[in-house]
């Protein structure tokens, strides 16, 4: 896939984020592949439901946070005619493009929550079972909806582009925009 070659830092950071989450939460990692033409992955033991959602969302949270940082500083550097601004822009695009959970990430989290509910609805006392049943529309269903929504973004180039555009706009310093407009105005009036 051509995008994997062009935006490879995003793919590497996505898997690295999974790895960081696994290490921080004590989930044993069995195998890691940071880069590949078709796929990259982190193979780990089955975590509990909470750890699973953290591992799944780590690339989205970290990737967009770092992308926002790179976008912000890219504008500043480009305004100062510094070539490194283009590198920061490329890194920001890469990280944001690959921040969404993959199908496998979502499946792992869904399976962890399904396992959690299945086991606890059998083994727990009646009060805990009732609490778990009551929590399904407030925990499991919203999680399913959020992951489904993120998977739609992962599969749609148009929605990813809109996400990049929003991240780009929110990270843009308005002071630079006014200076750029004034610069262009003075340039065109010459």
C-alpha positions as CSV (number, residue, x, y, z in Angstrom):
1,X,0.0,0.0,0.0
2,X,1.5,3.4,-1.0
3,X,0.2,5.2,2.0
4,X,2.2,2.8,4.3
5,X,5.4,3.8,2.4
6,X,4.7,7.6,2.4
7,X,3.3,7.9,5.9
8,X,5.3,5.1,7.6
9,X,6.0,7.1,10.8
10,X,2.3,7.0,11.6
11,X,2.2,3.2,11.3
12,X,5.3,2.8,13.5
13,X,3.8,5.3,16.1
14,X,0.5,3.4,16.0
15,X,2.1,0.1,17.0
16,X,4.5,1.8,19.4
17,X,1.5,3.3,21.2
18,X,0.0,-0.1,21.6
19,X,3.3,-1.4,22.9
20,X,3.6,1.5,25.4
21,X,0.1,0.8,26.7
22,X,0.9,-2.9,27.1
23,X,4.1,-2.2,29.0
24,X,2.5,0.4,31.3
25,X,-0.4,-1.8,32.2
26,X,1.5,-5.1,32.6
27,X,0.2,-6.9,29.5
28,X,2.8,-9.4,28.2
29,X,3.8,-8.6,24.6
30,X,4.7,-11.7,22.5
31,X,5.6,-10.2,19.1
32,X,5.9,-6.8,17.5
33,X,6.0,-5.7,13.9
34,X,6.3,-2.0,13.6
35,X,6.3,-1.7,9.8
36,X,5.0,-3.7,6.8
37,X,3.5,-3.2,3.4
38,X,0.2,-4.8,4.4
39,X,0.2,-4.9,8.2
40,X,2.0,-4.0,11.4
41,X,1.0,-5.4,14.8
42,X,1.6,-6.0,18.4
43,X,0.7,-9.5,19.6
44,X,0.0,-9.6,23.3
45,X,-1.8,-11.7,25.9
46,X,-5.5,-11.2,26.5
47,X,-5.9,-8.2,28.8
48,X,-9.0,-7.5,30.9
49,X,-11.7,-5.2,29.5
50,X,-10.3,-2.0,30.9
51,X,-6.7,-2.6,29.8
52,X,-8.0,-3.7,26.4
53,X,-9.8,-0.4,25.8
54,X,-6.7,1.6,26.9
55,X,-4.5,-0.5,24.5
56,X,-6.9,0.0,21.7
57,X,-7.3,3.8,22.2
58,X,-3.6,4.5,22.9
59,X,-2.7,5.3,19.2
60,X,-5.8,7.5,18.8
61,X,-5.1,9.6,22.0
62,X,-1.3,9.7,21.7
63,X,-1.2,10.0,17.9
64,X,-3.6,13.0,17.7
65,X,-2.0,14.7,20.7
66,X,1.5,14.5,19.1
67,X,0.1,15.3,15.7
68,X,-1.5,18.5,17.2
69,X,1.9,19.4,18.6
70,X,3.7,18.8,15.3
71,X,1.0,20.8,13.4
72,X,1.4,23.7,15.8
73,X,5.1,23.9,15.5
74,X,5.1,23.2,11.8
75,X,3.2,26.5,11.2
76,X,5.6,28.4,13.4
77,X,8.7,26.9,11.6
78,X,7.2,27.4,8.1
79,X,6.4,31.1,9.0
80,X,10.1,31.5,9.9
81,X,11.0,29.8,6.5
82,X,12.5,26.8,8.3
83,X,12.5,23.6,6.2
84,X,12.0,21.5,9.3
85,X,8.4,22.8,9.3
86,X,7.7,20.6,6.3
87,X,9.1,17.6,8.2
88,X,6.8,18.4,11.2
89,X,3.9,18.8,8.8
90,X,4.6,15.3,7.3
91,X,4.9,13.8,10.8
92,X,1.7,15.4,11.9
93,X,-0.2,14.0,8.9
94,X,1.4,10.6,9.3
95,X,0.4,10.3,13.0
96,X,-3.1,11.6,12.5
97,X,-3.8,9.3,9.5
98,X,-2.8,6.2,11.4
99,X,-4.3,7.2,14.8
100,X,-7.7,5.4,14.3
101,X,-8.1,1.9,15.7
102,X,-7.9,-1.0,13.2
103,X,-10.6,-3.6,12.8
104,X,-8.4,-6.0,14.8
105,X,-8.0,-3.4,17.6
106,X,-11.8,-2.9,17.8
107,X,-12.4,-6.7,17.7
108,X,-9.9,-7.3,20.6
109,X,-11.7,-4.7,22.7
110,X,-15.1,-6.0,21.8
111,X,-14.1,-9.6,22.6
112,X,-12.6,-8.5,26.0
113,X,-15.8,-6.7,27.1
114,X,-17.9,-9.6,25.8
115,X,-15.7,-12.0,27.8
116,X,-15.9,-9.8,30.9
117,X,-19.7,-9.7,30.8
118,X,-20.0,-13.4,30.0
119,X,-17.8,-14.6,32.8
120,X,-19.1,-12.1,35.5
121,X,-22.7,-12.7,34.7
122,X,-22.2,-16.4,35.5
123,X,-19.8,-16.3,38.5
124,X,-21.0,-13.3,40.5
125,X,-23.8,-12.9,43.1
126,X,-27.2,-11.6,42.1
127,X,-26.5,-8.0,43.1
128,X,-23.4,-7.8,40.9
129,X,-25.2,-9.5,38.1
130,X,-27.9,-6.9,38.2
131,X,-25.3,-4.1,38.3
132,X,-23.6,-5.6,35.3
133,X,-26.9,-5.9,33.4
134,X,-27.7,-2.3,34.2
135,X,-24.3,-1.2,33.1
136,X,-24.6,-2.7,29.6
137,X,-26.4,0.3,28.0
138,X,-24.1,2.7,29.8
139,X,-20.7,1.0,29.2
140,X,-20.9,-1.7,26.5
141,X,-23.2,0.0,24.1
142,X,-21.5,3.4,24.1
143,X,-18.1,1.6,23.7
144,X,-19.5,-0.4,20.8
145,X,-20.8,2.9,19.2
146,X,-17.6,4.8,19.7
147,X,-15.4,2.0,18.3
148,X,-17.8,1.6,15.4
149,X,-17.7,5.3,14.6
150,X,-13.9,5.2,14.7
151,X,-13.8,2.2,12.4
152,X,-15.9,4.2,9.9
153,X,-13.2,6.9,10.0
154,X,-10.5,4.3,9.6
155,X,-12.2,2.9,6.4
156,X,-13.1,6.3,4.8
157,X,-10.4,8.4,3.2
158,X,-12.8,11.3,3.1
159,X,-13.6,11.2,6.8
160,X,-9.9,10.9,7.6
161,X,-9.2,13.9,5.5
162,X,-11.9,15.9,7.3
163,X,-10.4,14.8,10.6
164,X,-7.0,16.0,9.4
165,X,-8.5,19.3,8.4
166,X,-10.1,19.8,11.8
167,X,-6.9,18.9,13.6
168,X,-5.0,21.2,11.2
169,X,-7.4,24.2,11.8
170,X,-7.5,23.8,15.6
171,X,-3.7,23.7,15.8
172,X,-3.3,26.7,13.6
173,X,-2.2,29.9,15.5
174,X,-4.4,32.7,14.3
175,X,-1.6,35.3,14.8
176,X,0.3,33.6,12.1
177,X,-2.7,33.6,9.8
178,X,-3.1,37.4,10.2
179,X,0.6,37.9,9.5
180,X,0.5,35.6,6.5
181,X,-2.5,37.5,5.1
182,X,-0.7,40.8,5.6
183,X,2.4,39.4,4.0
184,X,0.4,38.2,1.0
185,X,-1.4,41.5,0.8
186,X,1.8,43.5,0.8
187,X,3.4,41.1,-1.8
188,X,0.4,41.5,-4.1
189,X,0.4,45.3,-3.8
190,X,4.0,45.6,-5.1
